[in-house]
């Protein structure tokens, strides 16, 4: 370590340039990670926030809410199955809301996801301002806070639902609740049914139509439920999240970019240190001639790479958090500390691993040949 630190101090400019490359690579990796996590969160934050372990769809829906149509009367049958602790119905629809009497600022119409739940069910998110969904307030909705921060809506505002004669009243706000990249509006199930199935035959004759059931219970037997309850399929919560439109494709694209970036980073860092090693062939030859072992020199190189990479990655993390502070609020950027640690370790391992090519080169250095080059 002493030798590694002395050389880092001696070659400030050279190692600063290499460190800058590692900082930029780490910065880009963490930015992409935050954007990917932000997009996936925006797509399915509401479902991710559920405490449910399983979701029940109509058979053949392919874990897609919009393709599923069930009767709420099935709830009692599902609740009677072994391992099921609690069942909550869920329904969804994409709507556009517009202010009444010019209440909101900015654009008149705002796309949103109207989500039907039962008041008091475990699907209801924590309210940070105002009231929760209340069956006594039939048209009361609890909105994601972005409708307040971005569009200027306040508690008590009335909004019209475009394409219908229904009006809704905002009675509360929640945080980090989005569905299909849209802000969530939680409402009574009857209110959602009135909007979705107002046209004759739109519910295909299904009584008390909903889209799905969420199941609470760690010992749920999905196969048993499918056997006992006709016309349903039971999937895990993760499968329900992956079934959200565009979720898998978005995550796959970001992950592919990250993988390619990390692979390219490995080659770039390896080449930098390999070239440095070649430039110091004579010095290593002299060290071996006076008795330094391959192991001693290898430890010095690996220690040098570790110190340089470690602090460069830390600076990259710091730059990422500073960058996140200046991003606009509407940008889907979400830095997960766990992912930051994981990618940081991956980059550190790649950097140290790339130094092994240099170590292999050192082991083949002939002291006499190296000394001859000095002459």
N, C-alpha and C positions, 0 to 999 in steps of 0.2 A: 504493500500500500504506500510505503514511503517513497519508493521509486516512482510509482504512478502519479502521486501528487506533485513530486518535484518536476516531472516532465510536463504535467498540465500547467504548472506555474511558469515553466520556461517557455513553452510554445503557446502563449496566450492567444495570439491571433489565429493560428491554425486550428486550435481546439474550439475557439469561439465560433468559427465558421461551421465546424462540424456540429457543435451544439445547437447552432441556429437552425440547421437543417432538421435535426431531431425535434426541436421545438415546433417548427412549422408542420412537420408530419403529425406530431401528437395533437397539435391544435386542430388540424383538419380532421383527424380521426374522431376527436371528441365533439367537434361541431356536427359532423355527420351522425354521430351517435345520438346527440341531442335532437337533431331534426327527425331522425328515424323514430325515436321514442315519442317525440311530440306528435308526429303524424299518426302513429298507432294509438296513442292515447286519445287524440281527437276523434279517431274513428270509432272507438269502442270504450270510452272512459266509463260510461254508465254501467255497461256490463262488467267491466273489470272491477268496479266498486261493489258489485253484489257480493254478499256473503254466501250465496248459493253454491252448491257443489255440482248440481246437475240442472239441466233444462229440458223440458218436455215440449216437443213439437208434434205437429201433424205428421203422420207417417208419409215419407216421400218428400218432405220439405227440404231435406238436405241441410239441416241446421241453419236455415234462413228464416228470419221472422216474417218477412213479407210474403213468403210462400206458405206459411202455416196458418191454418184456421181451425180452432178447436172450440168446443162448448165449455163454458165455465162450470157446467154441471159435472164435469169429470173430476173436479177438484176433490170431492169427498172420496172417490175411489182411489185416487193417488195418495191421499192422506192416510188411507187405511193400509197401505203397503208397509212391509217391515223396513225399519231403518229410516223412514221418513219422519222428520220432526215437524216440519212446517212447509206449507205450499202457498205460493203467492202467484196470482194470475198477472199477466203482462200483455199489453197491447201497444202497438206503435203505428204512427202515421207521419208522413212528411207534410208539413203545412207551410203557409206563408202568412205572417201576421202583419198588420199595418195599424198605425195609431189611429185612435178616434180623437177628433178635434185637435190634431197636430200635437199630440203629447210628446212623441219621441223626436230626437234629433237625427239628422243625416237622412239616409235613404228611407223612403216610406215603407216599403215591403222588406221584411226580414224572413229568410228561410229558417225554419225550426223543426225539431222533432217533437211531436206531441205523443207523450208516453202515458198510457193508462195503467194505473196501479190502484190498489186498495189502500185507503187511509189506514195508517198504523201498521202496514205490512213491513217486513224486513227489507223490501225493495226501496222503501222511501229513504232518500239520502238525508244527511243531517242539514237542517235549515240554519243558515248563518244570519238571516235577517227576515223578520216577518213571521208568518204562520206556515204550518204544514198543510198538506192536502186535507181538506175537511169535507166530509159528505154533506154537511149542512150548507156548504157553499158550492153548489153544483158546478158553476162555471169558474171556480177559483183554480188558478194554476200557480205552481211554484217553478220559477224560471232559473236558468243558469245565470250567474252573476255577470257574464259577458253582455247580456242584454241591457244591463244597467250601465256598465262601464263603457261599452262601445256605442250603444244605440240610445242611451238616455232614458230608458224606461225606469219607472219607480213603482214602489208598492202602492196599490190603489189604482194604478192606471188600467184603463180598459182598452183592449185591443180587439180588432175584428179579424176573424179568420177568413182569409181570401178564398173565394169560391163557395162560400156558405153564408147563411144568415146568422151564424153563431158569433157571439162575442165572449171574450174571456176576461177575467179580472186577475191581475197579478197580485197574489197575496203573500208571496215570500220569495226568497232567493237562496240558491244553493251554489256550491263551488265545485269546479272541475267535473261537470256533468255534461258530456257531449255524446251524441249518437249519430253515426254516419256523417261525421264532420260538422254536425249542426248542433247549436245549443239546445239542450233538453228543456221541455216544458212538461212537468208532471201534473197530471190531472186525474180526477175521478174517472173510473172505468166507464160509467154511464155516459159521461160527457164525451169521451173518445168514441164510444159506440154511436152516439148521436151524430157525430161528424162523419165517421167512416161508413156507416151503414144506413145513412138516411135514404138513399135511393132504393126502391123496391128490388129485392133479389140480390143486393150487393153482398149479403152475408151468406149466400148459397143455402139458405134455409137453416143455418146453424143457429140454435137458440143461445142467447147470451154469448155471442162470439167474442173470442179473444185470439191472440196470436200464439201464446205459449204460457207454460207454468215454470216457475223457478222453484227448485226443491232444496230445502235446508236439511242436511243430514249426512254424516260422514260414512254411514254404513248402508247407503242406498244400493239396492240390487237393481240396476237398470234393466237387465234382461227379464227379471220377474215382473217389473212394472209393465214392460212391453207385452208380456204374456197375459197379464191380468186385465189390462186396460186396452180395449180395442182401438186401433187406428192411431197409435202414437209411437213416436220414437224418442228415446232418452239418450242425451249426449252429455258429456262433461262440460263444465263451464269453459274450459280452454277451447273445446271444439266449437262451442257457441260463439266465442270471440273470433276464432278463425273463419267462421261462417259469415261474418259481417262483410258486406260488399267492399271489395278493394283492400281489405285488411292484409291478407296473405301476399297479394301482389306488391303492395307498398313495402311491407317488411322485407320481402324477398329482394326487391330492388336495392333498398338501402344496405342490406346485409351483403349483397354481391359487391356493391361499391366499397364497403368496408374491407371485405376480404381481399379484393384486388389492391386496395390502398396499402393494406398491411403486407401483402406479398411483395409489392413493389418497394415498400419501405425496407423490407428485409434485404433486398438486393442492393439498394442504394447505400444503406448503412454498412453492409458487408464490404462493398467495393471501397468505400472511404477508408475503412480501417485496414483493408488489405493493402491499399496503395501506401498508406502510412508505414505499414510494416516493411514493405519492400524498400522504402526510402531509408529505413533504419537498419538495413541488413548489416552494414559495416559495424555499427555500434553493438548490435547483438552478437556479432562474431567476436568482437573484442571481449565482451562480457563472458562469452563461453570459453574463450582462450584463457581467461584469468580464473576460471573455475565455476562460473555461474551455471547452474543446471537449467535444463529446459523447463522444469517445473517452476523454478524461481521466476524465470522470465515470463512464463505463461501466466502466473499469478499476478504479476505486475501489469500485464496487458489487460487481463480480464478485470482487474480492480479499476484500472483506468477507464475502461469502457463503462463499467457499472456506475462509477461516480458521475461521469459525464452524462450518461443516459438518464440516470435517476433525477438529477437536478434539472435536466432539460425537459423531462416529462412533467415534473412538478410545475415548471414555468408554463408549459403548454396547458396544463389544467387551469392554472391561474388566469391565463389569457382567455381561455374558454369561458370561465365564469364572468370575467370582465366584459367579454363580448355579449354574453347573454343579458347583461344589464342594460345594454343599449338597443337590443332587439325590440321591435314594436310588440305591444302586448298581444296583438292578433296573430303574430307568427307562431306556428305550432312547434315550439322548442321546449323540450323538457329534459333536463340533465338528471339522469338517475345515478345517485352516488355509487350504487353497486356496480353499474355498468362502467362508470368512470374508473373505479378500482380495477375491474376485470381487464378493461382495455389498457389501462396503465401497466398492469403486470404483464400483459401480452407483449406490449411494446418493449418493456424492459427485458423480457426473456429473449425477444428477437434480437435486440441490440447486443446483449451479452452472448447469445448464441452465434451471432455473426462474427464475433471476435475469434471463434474457434477456428475459422479458416486461417486467420493470422497466426494462431498458435501452431497449427499444422505446418505452416510455412517456416516458422522459427525452428521447429524440431529438425528440419532438413538442412539448416544452415551449417556449412562446414567452416569452422573458425579459420583454417588456413586460407581457404578461398576468400573469405570475407576480409581477412587481413591483407591479402594480396590486392584486393580492390582498393584498399586505403592507399597503397603505394601508387 
